Amino acid sequence: MAGTGGRRPSIFPTLLYADAKAAIRQLTEAFGFTELSVYEGEDGSVIHAELVQGNGAVMLGSKGRGGVFDTAMKGAGPAGVYIVVDDVDAHHRRAVEQGAEILMPPTDQDYGSRDYTARDIEGNIWSFGTYAPETGA
């Protein structure tokens, strides 16, 4: 099985947004992601962006730019992404302060996690919690 031997993440959720710049603002300001790179086209669209959180990352870009991925994603519904954070309550407070839509406040789960769920500006669902499954890597 291919992988990176635990040195780097090997799975990167990839999302397309009608307004990728606004999505980047929300993900960094409300959800605490750090902008690693943003590449823009001459028309101001986001060709490719990478945002990090902990030791993981998401990639995103603007919808409607053409190409195989954009065509394949056309009409796709919202995605759901789970992010591990150390302090769920502090993370939640930041999201609330930035006006994020909260679907579920911080809640203790039967399987030992504490997490909350929010919706981003284009309908994607983001869950933030303490549960970090062992992958054996």
C-alpha positions as CSV (number, residue, x, y, z in Angstrom):
1,M,0.0,0.0,0.0
2,A,1.3,3.4,-0.9
3,G,1.8,5.9,1.8
4,T,4.3,8.3,3.3
5,G,5.4,6.3,6.3
6,G,3.8,8.8,8.8
7,R,6.0,11.7,7.7
8,R,3.2,13.5,5.8
9,P,-0.5,13.2,5.5
10,S,-1.5,10.9,2.6
11,I,-5.2,11.9,2.3
12,F,-6.2,15.5,1.3
13,P,-9.9,16.3,1.1
14,T,-10.3,18.5,-2.0
15,L,-13.2,20.9,-2.4
16,L,-14.3,23.4,-5.0
17,Y,-16.1,26.6,-4.1
18,A,-18.0,29.2,-6.1
19,D,-16.2,31.8,-4.0
20,A,-13.0,30.2,-3.0
21,K,-11.5,33.4,-1.6
22,A,-14.4,33.8,0.8
23,A,-14.1,30.1,1.7
24,I,-10.3,30.6,2.5
25,R,-11.2,33.5,4.7
26,Q,-13.8,31.5,6.6
27,L,-11.6,28.4,7.0
28,T,-8.7,30.5,8.3
29,E,-10.6,33.0,10.4
30,A,-13.4,30.9,11.9
31,F,-12.0,27.4,11.8
32,G,-8.3,28.1,12.5
33,F,-6.7,26.7,9.3
34,T,-3.4,28.2,8.2
35,E,-2.9,29.2,4.6
36,L,0.0,27.2,3.2
37,S,-0.3,28.3,-0.5
38,V,-2.8,30.0,-2.8
39,Y,-2.3,30.2,-6.5
40,E,-4.6,32.5,-8.5
41,G,-5.4,32.7,-12.1
42,E,-5.2,35.9,-14.1
43,D,-9.0,36.3,-13.6
44,G,-8.6,36.2,-9.8
45,S,-10.0,32.6,-9.5
46,V,-8.2,30.3,-7.1
47,I,-6.4,27.7,-9.2
48,H,-5.2,25.7,-6.2
49,A,-4.9,26.4,-2.4
50,E,-3.6,24.4,0.5
51,L,-4.7,25.0,4.0
52,V,-3.3,23.2,7.0
53,Q,-4.7,22.2,10.4
54,G,-2.6,20.2,12.7
55,N,-0.7,17.6,10.6
56,G,-3.4,17.5,7.9
57,A,-4.5,19.7,5.1
58,V,-7.3,20.4,2.6
59,M,-6.9,21.5,-1.0
60,L,-9.4,23.8,-2.6
61,G,-10.0,25.9,-5.7
62,S,-12.6,27.8,-7.6
63,K,-15.5,26.1,-9.4
64,G,-16.0,26.6,-13.1
65,R,-12.4,26.7,-14.2
66,G,-12.7,23.6,-16.4
67,G,-10.6,20.6,-16.5
68,V,-11.2,17.0,-15.5
69,F,-11.6,17.5,-11.7
70,D,-13.9,20.5,-12.1
71,T,-16.0,18.6,-14.7
72,A,-16.2,15.6,-12.4
73,M,-17.3,17.7,-9.4
74,K,-20.0,19.6,-11.3
75,G,-23.2,19.1,-9.5
76,A,-21.5,17.3,-6.6
77,G,-23.2,17.9,-3.2
78,P,-21.5,19.2,-0.1
79,A,-18.7,17.2,1.5
80,G,-18.1,16.4,5.1
81,V,-14.7,16.6,6.6
82,Y,-13.6,15.7,10.2
83,I,-10.7,17.6,11.8
84,V,-8.9,16.6,15.0
85,V,-8.4,19.5,17.4
86,D,-7.0,19.6,21.0
87,D,-9.5,22.0,22.5
88,V,-13.0,21.6,21.0
89,D,-14.6,24.3,23.2
90,A,-12.0,27.0,22.4
91,H,-12.2,26.0,18.7
92,H,-16.0,26.3,18.8
93,R,-15.9,29.7,20.5
94,R,-13.6,31.0,17.7
95,A,-16.0,29.7,15.0
96,V,-19.0,31.3,16.8
97,E,-17.2,34.6,17.2
98,Q,-16.5,34.6,13.4
99,G,-20.2,33.9,12.6
100,A,-19.9,30.3,11.5
101,E,-23.2,28.3,11.3
102,I,-23.1,25.8,14.1
103,L,-25.1,22.6,13.5
104,M,-24.2,20.9,16.8
105,P,-22.5,22.5,19.8
106,P,-19.6,20.8,21.6
107,T,-21.0,17.4,22.6
108,D,-19.5,14.4,24.5
109,Q,-19.9,11.3,22.3
110,D,-20.4,7.7,23.5
111,Y,-17.2,6.7,21.8
112,G,-15.1,9.1,23.9
113,S,-14.8,12.1,21.6
114,R,-15.9,15.7,22.2
115,D,-16.9,17.4,19.0
116,Y,-19.0,20.0,17.3
117,T,-20.3,20.4,13.7
118,A,-20.5,23.5,11.5
119,R,-21.5,24.3,8.0
120,D,-19.3,26.5,5.8
121,I,-20.5,29.3,3.5
122,E,-21.2,26.9,0.6
123,G,-22.8,24.0,2.5
124,N,-19.8,21.7,3.3
125,I,-20.0,20.1,6.8
126,W,-17.0,20.4,9.1
127,S,-16.8,18.4,12.3
128,F,-14.1,19.2,14.8
129,G,-13.3,16.8,17.6
130,T,-10.9,15.0,19.9
131,Y,-11.3,11.6,18.4
132,A,-8.2,10.5,16.4
133,P,-8.4,7.0,15.1
134,E,-5.3,4.9,15.0
135,T,-4.5,4.1,11.4
136,G,-1.6,1.8,12.1
137,A,0.8,4.1,10.2
